[in-house]
Every structure is written in structure tokens, then in C-alpha cells.
Amino acid sequence: MLSDKNAKPVAVVTGANRGLGLETARQLAKRDIRVIVTSRNANRGEAALDRLLAEGLDVLFHPLDVVAEGSVAELGAFIHSRCGRVDILVNNAGVFLDSHGGDEVGSSSVFTTSLETLTMTLKTNLYGPLLLAQELVPLMKQQRYGRIVNVSSGMGQLSEMEGKSPAYRISKTALNALTRILAAETQGHNILVNSVCPGWVRTDMGGPQAERTVEQGVAGIVWAATLPDDGPTGGFFRDGAAIPW
């Protein structure tokens, strides 16, 4: 059954217990969007939920392990039962497992990286967004509306590809390819799919020396998540401006 098109929009944000994900959830909820906050760690997710609820925002929480098909299916069932619709998917959950810095800098080389590191990185940064798209796009197609934001990185740009951190770089390049594929296969359904680079942001992953605030990084994600129907799809953006692949 189609959901009520006049009902409040619903967004799913993965990895929303901290950093970019938490701030994305906050900013979307401030736009009168019901946000489903997800986190692999239930305790941290509940803590994030409490923070947002204390701000008077319309948010729900559901645990989610993006690499587990059963967990993704459980989220889908929760959305069907509690919301009946999903309008926005922000694939923010990600890992950076390449070691770097100090005496271990060599271990982040493509010549020494392990297949285990590559596989674990791809599971979260690529397979997770794929599983979520497979689960949620059918509901978007039913209502003929959807916005998917894949949080990527300039480290995945082929045009500026450098050495080191191969697992992370490869995973983000592959995520950008997934963006293009999803955009092509959702043409005609008013579903816009884009990659967004938030820049080097002061988060647990980015570190305290990063040049951008979380709010600055999130602005481009929220922009892509709330595009008008005539907005772009299949693109790569930073701060709302297209950047090379």
C-alpha cells in the first residue's frame, strides 16, 4: 500500500551515533523530517537518540549492522511497520582501517595491505550501502520519491588518486561507482542518488587537526538529501558543487 504523500518525510541515517551521522540526523530533523537514527552499537545509538529527543526533534532509533543482511532486513521491516515510507537514505556509516602514521606508515601501502583489511573495509563502505539500497529503494519507487546520499571522500577520486590507505581509497572509489549505477537504475522514479565528499572534518575519523567543522561537512550532505525534483543525480559533490570523479 502506498504511503500518504502528505505525511512527514522519513530519513534513515546510518552511523548516526556520532560525528557526521549525528549532525546529519539533527539537521534533517530540524527540517521537519522524521529521522531514524541507526547505529551498530545500541547503547551509543540510544544515547544519541536521547540527545536529539532532548532537543525536541522527531527521531527514532533502530540498531543496524550495515554488513549483516538480516540486520538490514530488520530495519526494513521496522520502517514498513512504524513509518510506511522512506524518503531519504544517508549512507554515512564507514570505516578507515588502513593504519597510518608513525613507524607503521608502511603498513598502509598497497604492497603490504592485507586482504582482510580490504575485505572488512569494502563490507562496510560498499556492501552496506548496496544492501540498504536493495532494501529501501523498492519503497521509494512505490511513492515515486527518494534521495540517496553516499558519503564518499576525495580520497576516492580517480582524478587525484595517490598512494597509501589503499583499502579506504578503493572502497570510496567503488562507492562512487555504486552511486552511478544506482542513479542509472532509478531513472524515471524521482529518486536522486549522489556521492558527497564532506571534506576533511574534525570527527573521530578525521582527527582534531582536520580543517572543517562537523557542521561544515554536513551542509553538503543535507543539501543532497533534500534536493528538489529537478536536482542532479549520479554526481559527486562537495559543498553543493560538482567535483571530478
C-alpha positions in Angstrom: 0.0 0.0 0.0 1.3 3.4 -0.9 2.1 5.7 2.0 0.4 9.1 2.5 2.2 11.6 0.4 1.2 14.3 2.8 2.8 12.5 5.7 6.0 13.8 7.2 9.1 12.6 5.2 11.2 9.9 6.7 15.0 9.7 6.6 17.4 6.9 7.5 20.9 7.9 8.6 23.5 5.2 9.1 26.3 5.5 11.7 24.3 8.3 13.3 25.5 7.9 16.9 28.3 10.5 16.5 30.1 12.8 14.2 28.8 13.5 10.7 25.9 11.0 11.1 24.6 12.5 14.3 24.8 16.1 13.0 23.1 15.0 9.7 20.3 13.5 11.7 20.0 16.7 13.7 19.9 19.0 10.7 17.4 16.8 8.8 15.1 16.6 11.9 15.2 20.4 12.2 13.7 20.5 8.7 10.6 18.7 9.9 11.8 15.3 8.7 11.3 12.2 10.9 14.8 10.7 11.2 15.6 7.1 12.0 18.9 7.1 13.8 20.9 3.9 13.3 24.0 2.6 15.0 25.7 -0.8 15.2 26.2 -0.2 18.9 22.8 0.0 20.5 23.9 1.8 23.7 25.6 4.6 21.7 22.7 4.8 19.4 20.2 5.2 22.3 22.5 7.8 23.8 22.4 9.8 20.5 18.6 9.4 20.4 18.3 10.8 23.9 20.3 13.8 22.9 18.2 14.5 19.9 14.9 13.9 21.7 16.1 16.4 24.4 16.3 19.0 21.6 12.6 18.4 20.7 13.3 16.6 17.5 11.3 13.8 15.9 13.7 10.9 15.9 13.5 7.1 16.3 16.3 4.6 16.8 16.9 1.2 15.4 20.1 -0.8 15.7 21.8 -1.6 12.4 24.8 -3.5 11.3 25.2 -2.5 7.7 27.2 -5.6 6.8 24.6 -8.0 8.1 21.8 -8.8 5.6 19.5 -9.9 8.5 20.0 -6.6 10.3 19.2 -4.6 7.1 16.1 -6.6 6.6 15.0 -6.0 10.2 15.4 -2.2 9.6 13.3 -2.5 6.5 10.5 -4.3 8.5 10.7 -1.6 11.2 10.3 1.1 8.6 7.3 -0.6 7.0 5.6 -1.1 10.3 6.4 2.2 12.0 6.6 4.7 9.1 5.2 3.1 5.9 7.6 5.1 3.9 11.2 6.2 3.5 12.2 9.3 1.6 15.9 9.8 2.4 18.8 7.4 2.9 22.1 8.7 4.0 24.8 6.1 3.8 27.2 7.6 6.3 28.5 4.6 8.2 32.1 3.9 7.3 35.4 2.6 8.5 39.0 3.6 7.9 41.1 0.6 8.8 44.3 1.4 6.9 47.0 2.0 9.5 48.9 5.2 9.0 51.4 7.5 10.8 54.4 6.8 13.0 56.6 3.7 12.4 53.6 1.8 10.8 53.2 4.1 7.8 54.5 1.3 5.6 51.5 -0.9 6.5 49.2 1.4 4.7 51.0 0.8 1.4 49.2 -1.1 -1.3 52.1 -3.5 -1.3 51.6 -4.6 2.3 47.9 -4.1 2.9 46.1 -7.3 3.8 43.1 -8.8 2.0 41.4 -8.9 5.4 41.7 -5.1 5.8 40.4 -4.6 2.2 37.6 -7.1 2.7 36.4 -5.6 6.0 36.6 -2.1 4.6 34.6 -3.0 1.5 32.0 -4.8 3.6 31.1 -1.6 5.5 31.9 1.2 2.9 30.5 -0.5 -0.2 28.4 -3.6 0.6 26.5 -1.8 3.4 25.2 0.9 1.1 24.3 -1.7 -1.5 22.3 -3.8 0.9 20.4 -0.7 2.2 19.6 0.4 -1.4 18.3 -3.1 -2.2 16.1 -3.0 0.9 14.8 0.6 0.7 14.7 1.6 -3.0 11.6 -0.5 -3.7 9.6 1.5 -1.1 11.0 4.7 -2.7 9.8 3.5 -6.1 6.3 2.9 -4.8 6.0 6.5 -3.7 7.9 7.9 -6.6 10.3 9.8 -4.4 13.7 9.2 -2.9 17.0 10.8 -2.1 20.1 8.7 -1.5 23.3 10.2 -0.3 26.5 8.1 -0.3 29.0 9.8 2.0 32.3 9.4 0.0 35.7 11.1 0.1 38.1 12.9 -2.1 40.5 10.1 -1.4 38.3 8.0 -3.7 38.7 10.4 -6.7 40.5 8.7 -9.6 41.4 12.1 -10.9 43.5 12.8 -7.8 44.4 9.3 -6.7 47.5 9.0 -4.7 49.3 6.2 -2.7 48.7 5.0 0.9 45.4 4.0 2.5 44.5 1.6 -0.3 41.6 -0.1 1.3 39.8 3.2 2.1 40.6 4.7 -1.2 39.4 1.6 -3.2 36.2 1.4 -1.1 35.3 5.0 -1.8 36.0 4.8 -5.5 33.8 1.7 -5.6 31.1 3.6 -3.6 31.2 6.3 -6.3 30.7 3.6 -9.0 27.7 2.3 -7.0 26.3 5.8 -7.0 26.4 5.9 -10.8 24.8 2.5 -11.1 22.0 3.3 -8.7 21.3 6.6 -10.4 21.1 4.9 -13.8 18.7 2.2 -12.5 16.4 4.6 -10.7 15.9 7.0 -13.6 12.3 7.9 -14.1 11.3 7.2 -10.4 12.2 10.7 -9.0 15.0 9.1 -7.0 18.1 11.1 -6.9 21.4 9.4 -6.0 24.6 11.3 -5.4 28.0 11.0 -3.7 29.1 13.7 -1.3 32.5 14.4 0.0 32.2 16.3 3.3 35.9 17.3 3.2 38.4 16.7 6.0 36.2 17.1 9.1 37.0 17.1 12.8 35.5 13.8 13.7 36.8 10.7 15.4 37.9 9.5 11.9 39.2 12.9 10.7 41.0 13.7 13.8 41.4 17.0 15.7 43.7 18.6 13.1 41.1 18.4 10.4 40.3 21.7 8.7 36.5 21.6 8.8 33.8 21.6 11.5 31.2 18.9 11.5 28.6 21.5 10.6 30.5 22.5 7.5 30.9 18.9 6.5 27.2 18.1 7.0 25.9 21.0 4.9 26.6 19.3 1.6 25.1 16.0 2.8 21.9 17.8 3.9 21.8 19.7 0.5 21.9 16.4 -1.4 19.4 14.8 0.9 16.8 17.5 0.3 17.3 18.2 -3.5 14.2 19.4 -5.4 12.8 17.0 -8.1 14.8 18.7 -10.8 18.1 18.3 -8.9 21.1 16.4 -10.1 21.6 12.6 -9.9 24.6 10.4 -10.4 27.0 13.2 -9.4 29.9 13.8 -7.0 29.7 16.9 -4.9 31.4 18.9 -2.2 29.6 21.8 -0.6 26.9 21.5 -3.3 29.4 21.9 -6.2 30.3 19.1 -8.6 33.8 17.7 -8.3 35.7 15.4 -10.6 35.4 11.6 -10.2 
